[in-house]
């Protein structure tokens, strides 16, 4: 600790796991932590149990929310909004926010989110590929800007259940990878906000040092028709033929290549991409029946069910702080979290060793040596087909009431490991337009004349009274179960 407000980390050795292990950490001053634990221990003693920080339930009790940050949890309305007000006693007054607070609004209808954004009720919204075109098109008189990651890094993939024959044959999986029109999917169904993937879960654009020539997707140098023809030749050579002319190949013992295809019902653009992939599979004689369960049901079917009968699972990973996470952590043994080894049934001791060596590497050269060897083996076996890398987290914002949206100032990651732009460091820097005009010697009245018909009084209300950052969070993403006592 350099002083009572500054904490400095001095690493004694190379650590590739830094962002994962420390990126989402929020240090809490000792005097606050001591206060919290004292109160918890007092309660626990009365209930004859051990005190735990997880016992803090500040969601329903804003008064118990303790923070050293610039905003205090002030109030909420169940299922509608949460309000964080700017604290007057912020310890770093030179960085005290110039806005009144942050109002997080929960909205069920994505269409309503965009409408309320265009009318000025919302200052900032999270957008997806389902509504980005509407947002970018904008509304007359509304200056809309969109923030997104410089390079697409969310991962869309197709997990293959290698427990099933003939999906357990490497050549079959490689034929499937060749037949999927990744270029069309990235351009049409992901609206150009994506790049087609190679045979690697690492995006080489994000991590050039991980580039492996053997992992380059062959489809980049061929037409889709050529890819399909080559994939069909591979399946023909393996003895999987369409003997009855119904368009579906059979195994040598006459069993048709028919499988279940699971894609979760969360975003329309992913379901539309699934339709394209099923067409691609049909082009090489593989028939699938699509199931579109909700997110939780899909996870149970794919990762936790004792008897996994599906053939394919189209899944996605968000923007991890390091591009190698999906490649390395999905093949550790025993599986960690929602590991793709659980979904696919594919376990490779050699990949496990390389994963272990990678996360424990003591030098950069050792790390990349393990990672590139890992990618080579993965690209050969392909238990998972990388489809594309795309923009998952995008935010649209307005500058008619608030300016100085400095997205580069936000914290790197949140507690789940994903970069999270909506952070105090961003909203700390927001400046009400009225403040800018005042410094420039422009009166509110002068600006109001050209502000879409707003009167001076209305501008004062918006800026001085309701000067809050409003962020719409879809209710289907954030669902809170109210804690009950008993």
KAPE-V445679 format. One record per residue. N is the residue number from 1. RES is the residue in one letter. PSI is psi as a letter, one per 30 degrees, with the letter a starting at -180 (* if undefined). OMEGA is omega as a letter, one per 20 degrees, with the letter a starting at -180 (NA if undefined). Layout:
N	RES	PSI	OMEGA
N	RES	PSI	OMEGA
//
This chain:
1	X	j	a
2	X	e	r
3	X	a	a
4	X	f	a
5	X	f	a
6	X	k	r
7	X	k	a
8	X	k	r
9	X	k	r
10	X	j	a
11	X	k	r
12	X	f	r
13	X	l	r
14	X	k	a
15	X	j	r
16	X	f	a
17	X	g	a
18	X	e	a
19	X	e	a
20	X	e	a
21	X	f	a
22	X	f	a
23	X	e	a
24	X	g	a
25	X	k	r
26	X	j	a
27	X	k	r
28	X	k	a
29	X	k	a
30	X	e	a
31	X	e	r
32	X	e	a
33	X	e	r
34	X	e	r
35	X	e	a
36	X	e	a
37	X	e	r
38	X	e	r
39	X	e	a
40	X	e	r
41	X	e	r
42	X	e	r
43	X	e	a
44	X	e	r
45	X	e	r
46	X	e	a
47	X	g	r
48	X	h	r
49	X	l	a
50	X	k	a
51	X	k	r
52	X	k	r
53	X	f	a
54	X	f	r
55	X	f	a
56	X	k	a
57	X	i	a
58	X	f	a
59	X	e	a
60	X	f	a
61	X	i	a
62	X	e	a
63	X	f	a
64	X	g	r
65	X	k	a
66	X	k	a
67	X	l	r
68	X	g	a
69	X	l	a
70	X	f	a
71	X	k	r
72	X	k	r
73	X	j	a
74	X	e	a
75	X	l	r
76	X	l	r
77	X	k	a
78	X	k	r
79	X	g	a
80	X	e	a
81	X	l	r
82	X	k	a
83	X	k	r
84	X	j	a
85	X	l	r
86	X	k	a
87	X	k	a
88	X	f	a
89	X	h	a
90	X	k	a
91	X	f	r
92	X	i	a
93	X	e	a
94	X	f	r
95	X	g	r
96	X	k	a
97	X	k	r
98	X	g	r
99	X	l	a
100	X	f	a
101	X	a	a
102	X	k	r
103	X	j	r
104	X	j	a
105	X	k	r
106	X	k	a
107	X	k	a
108	X	e	a
109	X	j	r
110	X	e	r
111	X	e	r
112	X	e	r
113	X	e	a
114	X	e	r
115	X	e	a
116	X	f	r
117	X	e	a
118	X	e	r
119	X	f	r
120	X	g	r
121	X	e	r
122	X	k	r
123	X	f	a
124	X	k	r
125	X	l	r
126	X	k	a
127	X	l	r
128	X	l	r
129	X	f	r
130	X	f	a
131	X	g	a
132	X	e	a
133	X	e	r
134	X	e	a
135	X	e	a
136	X	e	r
137	X	e	r
138	X	a	a
139	X	k	a
140	X	k	r
141	X	f	a
142	X	k	r
143	X	j	a
144	X	k	r
145	X	l	a
146	X	k	r
147	X	k	r
148	X	l	r
149	X	k	a
150	X	e	r
151	X	k	r
152	X	k	a
153	X	f	r
154	X	k	a
155	X	k	r
156	X	k	a
157	X	l	r
158	X	j	r
159	X	k	a
160	X	k	a
161	X	j	a
162	X	g	r
163	X	f	a
164	X	k	r
165	X	k	j
166	X	g	r
167	X	f	r
168	X	f	r
169	X	k	a
170	X	e	a
171	X	e	r
172	X	e	a
173	X	e	r
174	X	e	r
175	X	e	r
176	X	e	r
177	X	e	a
178	X	e	a
179	X	f	a
180	X	k	a
181	X	i	a
182	X	e	a
183	X	e	r
184	X	e	a
185	X	e	a
186	X	e	a
187	X	e	a
188	X	e	a
189	X	f	r
190	X	g	r
191	X	g	a
192	X	f	r
193	X	h	a
194	X	l	r
195	X	k	r
196	X	k	a
197	X	l	r
198	X	a	r
199	X	h	a
200	X	k	r
201	X	g	r
202	X	k	r
203	X	j	a
204	X	f	r
205	X	e	r
206	X	e	a
207	X	i	a
208	X	e	a
209	X	f	r
210	X	g	a
211	X	k	r
212	X	j	a
213	X	e	a
214	X	f	a
215	X	g	a
216	X	k	a
217	X	k	a
218	X	f	a
219	X	f	a
220	X	f	a
221	X	g	a
222	X	l	r
223	X	l	r
224	X	e	r
225	X	e	r
226	X	e	r
227	X	e	a
228	X	e	r
229	X	e	r
230	X	e	r
231	X	e	r
232	X	e	r
233	X	e	r
234	X	e	a
235	X	e	r
236	X	e	a
237	X	f	r
238	X	f	r
239	X	g	r
240	X	j	a
241	X	l	r
242	X	i	a
243	X	f	a
244	X	g	r
245	X	g	a
246	X	g	r
247	X	f	a
248	X	k	r
249	X	l	r
250	X	l	r
251	X	l	r
252	X	f	r
253	X	g	r
254	X	g	a
255	X	k	a
256	X	k	r
257	X	i	r
258	X	k	a
259	X	l	r
260	X	k	a
261	X	j	a
262	X	k	r
263	X	k	a
264	X	k	a
265	X	i	r
266	X	e	a
267	X	k	a
268	X	e	a
269	X	e	r
270	X	e	r
271	X	e	r
272	X	e	r
273	X	e	r
274	X	e	r
275	X	e	r
276	X	e	a
277	X	e	r
278	X	e	r
279	X	e	r
280	X	e	r
281	X	e	r
282	X	e	r
283	X	f	r
284	X	g	r
285	X	g	r
286	X	k	a
287	X	k	r
288	X	k	r
289	X	k	a
290	X	k	r
291	X	k	a
292	X	i	r
293	X	l	r
294	X	l	a
295	X	e	a
296	X	e	r
297	X	e	r
298	X	e	r
299	X	e	r
300	X	e	a
301	X	e	a
302	X	e	a
303	X	f	a
304	X	f	a
305	X	k	a
306	X	e	a
307	X	j	a
308	X	j	a
309	X	f	a
310	X	l	r
311	X	e	a
312	X	k	r
313	X	j	r
314	X	j	a
315	X	l	a
316	X	l	r
317	X	k	r
318	X	a	a
319	X	j	r
320	X	l	r
321	X	f	r
322	X	k	a
323	X	f	a
324	X	f	a
325	X	e	a
326	X	e	a
327	X	e	a
328	X	e	a
329	X	f	a
330	X	f	a
331	X	g	r
332	X	k	r
333	X	k	i
334	X	l	a
335	X	k	r
336	X	k	r
337	X	b	r
338	X	i	a
339	X	k	r
340	X	f	r
341	X	e	r
342	X	e	a
343	X	e	a
344	X	f	a
345	X	g	a
346	X	k	r
347	X	k	a
348	X	j	a
349	X	e	a
350	X	e	r
351	X	e	r
352	X	e	r
353	X	e	r
354	X	e	r
355	X	e	r
356	X	e	a
357	X	e	a
358	X	e	a
359	X	f	r
360	X	g	a
361	X	k	a
362	X	f	r
363	X	l	r
364	X	e	a
365	X	e	r
366	X	e	a
367	X	e	a
368	X	f	r
369	X	e	r
370	X	e	a
371	X	e	a
372	X	e	r
373	X	e	r
374	X	e	a
375	X	e	r
376	X	e	a
377	X	e	r
378	X	e	a
379	X	f	r
380	X	e	a
381	X	e	r
382	X	h	r
383	X	f	r
384	X	k	r
385	X	j	r
386	X	k	a
387	X	e	r
388	X	l	r
389	X	k	a
390	X	l	r
391	X	j	r
392	X	e	a
393	X	j	r
394	X	k	a
395	X	k	r
396	X	k	a
397	X	l	a
398	X	l	r
399	X	g	r
400	X	f	r
401	X	e	a
402	X	k	r
403	X	l	a
404	X	h	r
405	X	j	a
406	X	i	a
407	X	f	a
408	X	f	a
409	X	f	a
410	X	l	a
411	X	l	a
412	X	e	a
413	X	l	r
414	X	a	a
415	X	f	a
416	X	f	r
417	X	f	a
418	X	k	r
419	X	k	a
420	X	j	a
421	X	e	a
422	X	j	a
423	X	l	a
424	X	e	a
425	X	f	r
426	X	e	a
427	X	f	r
428	X	e	a
429	X	f	a
430	X	k	a
431	X	k	r
432	X	k	a
433	X	e	a
434	X	e	r
435	X	e	a
436	X	e	a
437	X	e	a
438	X	e	r
439	X	f	a
440	X	f	r
441	X	g	r
442	X	k	a
443	X	l	r
444	X	e	a
445	X	e	r
446	X	e	a
447	X	e	a
448	X	f	a
449	X	f	a
450	X	g	a
451	X	h	r
452	X	h	r
453	X	g	r
454	X	k	r
455	X	l	r
456	X	e	a
457	X	e	a
458	X	e	r
459	X	e	r
460	X	e	r
461	X	e	a
462	X	e	a
463	X	e	a
464	X	e	a
465	X	e	a
466	X	h	r
467	X	i	r
468	X	k	r
469	X	k	a
470	X	k	a
471	X	k	r
472	X	k	r
473	X	k	a
474	X	k	a
475	X	f	r
476	X	f	r
477	X	e	a
478	X	j	r
479	X	k	a
480	X	k	r
481	X	j	a
482	X	k	a
483	X	k	r
484	X	k	r
485	X	l	a
486	X	*	NA
//
